Amino acid sequence: MMVLRPFCSDPGSTKSPSKIQHNSNSFKQKADLQTSTPDVDKSISNNLKSFTFNDLKVATKKFRKENLIGEGVFGFVYKGWIDENTYAPAKPGTGVIVAVKKLKPESFQGHKQWLAEVNYLGRFHHQNLVKLIGYCSDGKNRLLVYEFMEKGSLENHLFGSVQPISWVTRMNIAIDVAKGVAFLHTLHPKVTYGDLKASNILLNSDFNAKLSDFGFTRDSGDSTHAAGGHNGLRHSYVAPEYLATGRLTRRSDVYIFGATLLELLTGRRIVEDERRGFSEETLVDWAKPLLSDSARVLEIIDSRLGDQYSKKEAQTASALALQCLNANPKNGPLMVDVVAALEALKSECDATKHPSHSIKSFENSN
């Protein structure tokens, strides 16, 4: 009787055919990343500046350590200088400052996100999305060039050692973030942001907020798998439905916006120290009972804010956060409704604190 052995390229190998195929594909992915030209949409790339690697090497002063301003899973971010009109490399202190994200060459998943950012951000333009100026695809080098955000991330201002930001600034940031996410949700095809967190919210010199580091993918229908997969998102910054199903929807963004608004209100992280494990009580777990109790809601507000806000403002903002944090995503608000609620709160606060100005503005409009 003839025994049919599984095909194996090495007679002494114990690897299964599927394992060999997987390794072959992995090797091919790395080879493709280093040798092929990425599939950048030509109609979109025309809207962006195509930089050479040498251009960006000069602009960042050879990617010097002192110009390093950030590091992520897939690469590093450096400060650079380019001419405002020609985009040619410029000397420090001249031209305009830009942020240059340099992808780690071995990161295939990072390459996919790089390609998504070029193809999507080259098409999207909104005041609350960080502007993509251009990109570099030079040999195995993949880089992105963004506008520079002078104040850095919201994370640094909420949880870092810098001066805590005021109540008014926090509410303005909430409006900016909500507008950015709402814009993505109204695109066709629909887009889920998927990676909303304080470190991805960047602030310019006037503390205007913009979304960065896009982990979104285009929706087909009402849901989508995350670009980075289940392990690509931090446990504390995902909606319960995503942990249960592995799928992101626009409702997932609403839930995480609620968590981000809660961080703005409390000045505390969703999880104080994730290294302790996922069994720790999250900020959402702790705050939810207080959010639903109008008599105790002030207990959650950041004590560093003093008397910068009224009880009604705190109650209204907290009630909105609670609506967004609904465990059943279908019962939560749409982002356009969140924007409307926050702007109504801002208008009401402005009218209360500056009644004469509001009356004068009304009179001038008639």
matplotlib code that plots the C-alpha trace (Angstrom):
import matplotlib.pyplot as plt

x = [0.0, 1.4, 1.5, 1.1, 3.3, 2.5, 4.6, 7.6, 10.5, 12.9, 12.7, 13.8, 11.3, 8.4, 6.6, 3.2, 2.4, 0.2, 3.0, 5.5, 3.0, 2.5, 6.2, 6.6, 3.8, 5.4, 8.8, 7.1, 5.3, 8.6, 10.2, 7.3, 7.6, 11.2, 11.2, 7.8, 6.1, 3.0, -0.4, -1.0, -4.1, -2.8, -5.8, -5.0, -1.2, -1.6, -2.9, 0.2, 3.8, 6.0, 9.2, 12.5, 14.1, 17.1, 14.7, 13.4, 16.8, 18.0, 14.8, 15.1, 18.9, 19.5, 16.8, 18.7, 17.7, 17.1, 14.5, 12.6, 9.2, 7.3, 7.4, 4.7, 4.3, 5.1, 7.6, 9.1, 8.0, 10.6, 10.5, 11.6, 11.8, 10.6, 10.2, 6.6, 6.2, 8.5, 8.5, 12.2, 14.3, 15.0, 17.3, 16.0, 14.3, 13.4, 10.4, 7.7, 8.0, 6.5, 6.1, 7.8, 6.7, 9.3, 8.0, 10.0, 11.2, 10.2, 6.6, 4.3, 1.2, 2.6, 3.0, -0.7, -1.6, 0.9, -0.8, -4.3, -3.2, -1.9, -5.0, -7.5, -6.0, -5.0, -8.8, -10.1, -9.8, -11.3, -10.2, -10.3, -8.1, -4.4, -3.3, -1.2, 1.3, 3.0, 4.6, 7.8, 8.1, 11.8, 13.1, 12.2, 11.6, 8.0, 7.4, 4.5, 4.8, 2.1, 1.5, 3.2, 1.0, 2.7, 1.0, 1.5, -1.1, -4.1, -2.6, 0.3, -1.9, -4.4, -2.0, 1.4, 3.3, 2.2, -0.3, -3.7, -6.0, -9.1, -12.7, -13.5, -10.6, -11.6, -15.1, -13.7, -11.5, -14.5, -16.3, -13.4, -12.9, -16.6, -16.7, -13.7, -15.3, -18.7, -17.1, -15.6, -19.0, -20.7, -18.3, -19.3, -18.4, -18.7, -15.6, -15.0, -12.1, -11.4, -8.5, -9.8, -7.7, -6.0, -2.6, -4.1, -5.7, -3.2, -3.4, -2.1, -0.8, -4.4, -5.4, -7.6, -7.8, -7.3, -7.4, -4.2, -2.9, -5.8, -6.5, -9.7, -10.9, -13.7, -16.9, -18.9, -22.4, -22.4, -19.4, -15.8, -12.8, -10.1, -7.2, -4.8, -6.8, -8.0, -4.5, -4.0, -6.1, -5.6, -8.1, -9.2, -9.9, -12.4, -16.1, -17.6, -19.1, -15.6, -14.2, -17.2, -17.3, -14.0, -15.9, -15.8, -18.8, -19.4, -21.2, -17.9, -16.5, -19.4, -18.6, -14.9, -15.8, -17.8, -14.8, -12.6, -15.1, -14.9, -11.1, -11.6, -14.1, -12.0, -8.4, -7.9, -6.9, -9.4, -7.1, -4.5, -1.9, -2.6, 0.5, -1.5, -3.7, -7.3, -8.9, -8.4, -11.5, -11.6, -12.5, -15.8, -16.7, -16.0, -17.7, -20.9, -22.8, -21.9, -22.7, -26.3, -26.6, -27.0, -26.5, -23.1, -21.8, -19.5, -17.4, -16.0, -14.9, -11.1, -10.4, -7.7, -10.5, -11.7, -14.8, -14.3, -17.6, -21.2, -23.0, -25.4, -22.5, -21.0, -24.3, -25.0, -21.5, -21.7, -25.1, -23.8, -20.8, -23.2, -25.4, -22.3, -21.2, -24.4, -23.5, -26.1, -24.5, -27.9, -29.2, -26.3, -26.5, -25.0, -21.9, -23.8, -26.1, -23.1, -21.7, -25.1, -25.4, -21.9, -22.4, -25.7, -23.9, -21.2, -23.7, -25.7, -22.5, -21.4, -24.8, -24.7, -21.2, -21.4, -25.1, -24.3, -22.2, -24.9, -27.6, -25.4, -24.6, -28.4, -29.1, -26.4, -27.9, -31.3]
y = [0.0, 3.4, 6.0, 9.5, 11.9, 15.6, 17.6, 19.2, 21.2, 19.8, 16.0, 16.5, 19.3, 18.9, 22.0, 21.6, 22.8, 25.6, 26.8, 26.8, 28.8, 31.3, 31.9, 32.2, 34.9, 36.7, 36.8, 38.0, 40.8, 42.1, 41.8, 43.6, 46.4, 46.9, 46.6, 47.6, 50.9, 51.2, 51.5, 55.2, 56.5, 58.8, 61.2, 61.7, 61.8, 64.8, 66.7, 65.9, 66.7, 63.7, 64.0, 62.2, 60.5, 62.8, 65.8, 64.7, 63.6, 67.2, 68.7, 66.8, 67.2, 63.5, 62.5, 63.7, 62.6, 66.2, 66.5, 63.4, 64.4, 61.1, 57.4, 54.9, 51.2, 51.6, 54.4, 57.7, 61.3, 64.1, 67.9, 69.2, 72.5, 73.1, 76.1, 77.4, 77.7, 75.1, 72.5, 72.2, 71.4, 74.6, 75.5, 75.4, 78.7, 79.4, 78.2, 76.3, 73.5, 70.1, 66.8, 63.9, 60.4, 57.7, 54.2, 51.3, 49.4, 46.0, 47.0, 45.6, 46.6, 50.1, 50.1, 49.4, 52.2, 54.5, 53.7, 54.2, 57.7, 58.7, 57.5, 58.8, 62.0, 63.1, 63.2, 64.5, 68.1, 69.4, 71.9, 69.3, 66.7, 67.1, 68.2, 65.7, 67.8, 65.0, 61.6, 59.7, 56.3, 56.0, 52.4, 50.8, 54.1, 55.2, 58.6, 61.1, 64.8, 66.6, 70.1, 70.7, 71.1, 73.4, 72.4, 68.6, 66.1, 66.5, 63.6, 65.8, 68.7, 66.5, 64.1, 65.6, 68.1, 71.1, 73.7, 72.1, 73.5, 75.5, 74.3, 76.5, 75.1, 71.6, 72.2, 73.8, 70.7, 68.4, 70.4, 70.2, 66.5, 65.8, 67.8, 65.9, 62.5, 63.7, 64.7, 61.2, 59.7, 61.8, 60.8, 58.4, 55.7, 55.9, 56.0, 54.9, 56.6, 53.7, 55.1, 58.0, 58.7, 61.7, 61.0, 61.1, 64.5, 67.2, 70.9, 73.9, 77.2, 78.3, 75.0, 74.1, 70.3, 68.0, 64.3, 62.4, 58.9, 57.5, 53.8, 54.0, 52.0, 52.6, 51.0, 48.7, 48.8, 49.9, 48.1, 47.2, 45.4, 47.6, 48.3, 47.1, 44.0, 43.3, 43.7, 47.0, 49.0, 49.5, 47.6, 50.7, 52.7, 50.4, 50.0, 46.9, 45.8, 45.7, 43.5, 41.2, 41.1, 42.4, 44.8, 48.6, 50.8, 54.5, 53.8, 52.6, 56.0, 57.5, 55.3, 56.2, 59.9, 59.6, 58.1, 60.9, 63.5, 61.8, 62.3, 65.9, 66.3, 64.4, 65.0, 61.2, 58.5, 55.8, 53.3, 54.8, 52.1, 49.5, 47.5, 46.3, 44.3, 44.6, 43.6, 47.1, 49.3, 51.7, 55.4, 54.5, 51.9, 54.3, 57.3, 55.9, 55.7, 59.3, 60.5, 59.3, 61.1, 64.9, 65.5, 63.8, 64.5, 67.3, 64.7, 63.5, 67.0, 67.7, 69.5, 71.6, 73.5, 75.2, 77.3, 77.7, 76.0, 76.1, 73.1, 73.1, 73.0, 70.1, 68.3, 68.8, 67.7, 64.7, 63.7, 63.8, 61.6, 59.1, 59.0, 58.3, 55.5, 53.6, 49.8, 49.3, 51.2, 51.6, 53.7, 56.2, 59.5, 60.2, 62.3, 65.1, 65.2, 65.3, 68.3, 70.0, 69.3, 70.6, 73.8, 74.4, 74.1, 76.5, 79.1, 78.8, 79.3, 82.2, 83.9, 83.3, 84.6, 87.5, 88.6, 92.1, 90.8, 88.4, 91.1, 93.4, 90.8, 90.1, 93.8, 94.2, 91.3, 93.0]
z = [0.0, -1.0, 1.8, 0.5, 2.4, 2.7, 0.3, 2.0, 0.5, 3.0, 3.7, 7.3, 8.0, 10.4, 9.2, 7.7, 4.2, 5.6, 7.9, 5.0, 2.9, 5.8, 6.2, 2.4, 2.3, 5.3, 3.4, 0.3, 2.1, 3.4, 0.0, -1.6, 1.0, 0.2, -3.6, -5.0, -5.5, -3.2, -4.8, -4.2, -5.8, -8.6, -8.4, -4.7, -4.9, -7.2, -4.2, -2.1, -2.3, -3.1, -1.1, -1.7, 1.3, 1.0, 1.1, 4.5, 5.7, 5.2, 6.6, 9.8, 10.0, 9.4, 11.8, 14.7, 18.2, 19.4, 16.6, 17.7, 19.0, 19.2, 18.8, 18.0, 17.3, 13.6, 13.5, 14.8, 14.4, 13.9, 13.6, 10.3, 8.3, 4.7, 2.5, 2.7, -1.0, -2.7, 0.1, -0.3, 2.8, 4.9, 7.7, 11.3, 12.2, 8.5, 6.4, 8.2, 10.8, 9.9, 11.6, 9.7, 10.5, 9.6, 9.3, 10.7, 7.5, 9.0, 9.8, 7.1, 9.1, 9.4, 5.7, 5.3, 7.6, 5.7, 2.4, 4.0, 5.3, 1.9, 0.0, 2.5, 4.0, 0.5, -0.2, 3.2, 4.2, 7.4, 10.0, 12.7, 10.9, 10.9, 7.4, 5.4, 3.3, 1.5, 1.6, 0.7, -1.1, -1.8, -2.0, 1.3, 3.0, 3.8, 5.4, 5.9, 6.3, 8.4, 9.6, 12.9, 16.0, 18.4, 21.7, 21.2, 22.3, 24.6, 26.7, 27.7, 28.8, 30.7, 32.4, 32.0, 34.2, 32.1, 33.4, 33.4, 30.7, 31.6, 31.6, 28.6, 26.6, 27.5, 26.2, 23.0, 22.5, 22.9, 20.2, 17.8, 18.4, 17.9, 14.7, 13.3, 14.1, 12.8, 9.5, 9.0, 9.7, 7.0, 4.2, 1.4, 1.7, 5.5, 7.6, 11.1, 12.9, 15.2, 17.3, 19.3, 22.4, 24.0, 22.5, 19.0, 19.6, 18.7, 19.6, 17.7, 19.2, 19.9, 21.5, 18.5, 18.4, 15.4, 15.0, 14.0, 13.5, 11.5, 12.2, 10.2, 7.2, 4.8, 5.8, 3.7, 5.3, 8.9, 10.4, 9.6, 11.0, 12.5, 10.3, 12.9, 14.0, 17.5, 19.0, 17.3, 19.7, 23.4, 25.6, 27.5, 24.3, 22.6, 22.9, 24.6, 21.3, 19.7, 22.4, 21.9, 18.1, 16.8, 14.6, 14.7, 13.8, 13.9, 17.2, 18.5, 17.9, 19.8, 22.8, 22.8, 22.4, 25.6, 27.3, 26.0, 27.2, 30.6, 30.6, 29.8, 32.7, 35.3, 34.2, 34.7, 32.3, 31.3, 33.1, 35.4, 34.7, 32.1, 33.1, 36.2, 33.9, 32.6, 35.9, 37.2, 37.5, 34.6, 34.8, 33.1, 35.7, 38.5, 37.0, 35.5, 38.8, 39.6, 36.0, 36.5, 39.9, 39.3, 43.0, 43.0, 39.5, 40.7, 42.5, 39.2, 37.9, 37.9, 41.2, 39.5, 37.7, 40.9, 40.2, 36.5, 35.7, 36.9, 38.3, 35.3, 32.9, 34.7, 34.8, 31.1, 29.9, 32.2, 31.0, 27.4, 28.3, 29.9, 26.7, 24.6, 27.0, 26.6, 26.6, 23.8, 20.9, 19.1, 22.0, 21.9, 20.0, 16.5, 16.4, 14.6, 17.6, 20.0, 18.1, 18.4, 22.1, 22.9, 20.8, 22.5, 25.9, 24.8, 23.6, 26.8, 28.8, 26.8, 27.2, 30.9, 31.5, 29.0, 28.9, 27.7, 24.8, 23.8, 23.8, 21.8, 19.2, 18.9, 18.4, 15.8, 13.8, 13.5]

ax = plt.figure().add_subplot(projection="3d")
ax.plot(x, y, z, "-o")
ax.set_aspect("equal")
plt.show()
